[in-house]
């Protein structure tokens, strides 16, 4: 087979055209540099779909718009009350402006990771240990707000920051356990005291009722006598108030 110069030229042109064809997925955008300058035909990046580049003139950088889940390595943090803890976190963010993500920072993934680490140490270092353990939502909100402000010039939107684990020293774990035990004992004593107070209050109310109407005491006496008589396994000596026998003592006198 003999190749003519025209045939060779056509083959080269076809290869160059095929080499300039790119396909971007729905979640991808392309930042195209034409002779070193960013083309402004589409603000925020080109795509999705078919993209045709000019050979040797255009160069495209792909940027994903999907949410990135970034694990922040464990950081040694000294809290405001001088407790050393090891904390790690997770950051959810996405690119909202592909051009700024490429032009404003060399590597937006690495830069976001470094910002997250330094912010984690800074924010947690200003918090008390109790706040770190009990007010996790407020700490997460503060981390998200600060990291998002710092990455906004790069076209990055930080949606969520979550503190995952807080590793405490063994002596601090024992101290927290003792504190929790003391708190439980305090609550038990308070509940017991409240029960005693309510019981005393009820007894006082009952005494007031009996003092107003003494007949209630006799009715209570008869009720107690009935309850005790149901038990047949013991002998009970029960004092009888003289007021109950007064009618019986007066009856013979009336008959005489």
Secondary structure, 3 states (H helix, E strand, C coil): CCCCHHHHHHHHHHHHHHHCEEEECCCEEEEEEECCEECCCCCCCECCEEEECCCCCEEEEEEECCCEEEEEEEEEEECCCCCEEEEEEEEEEEECCHHHHHHCCCCHHHHHHHHHHHHHHHHHHCCCHHHHHHCHHHHHHHHHHHHHHHHHHHCEEEEEEEEEEEECCHHHHHHHHHHHHHHHHHHHHHHHHHHHHHHHHHHHHHHHHHHHCCHHHHHHHHHHHHHHHCCCCCCCCCCCCHHHHHHHHHHHHHHC
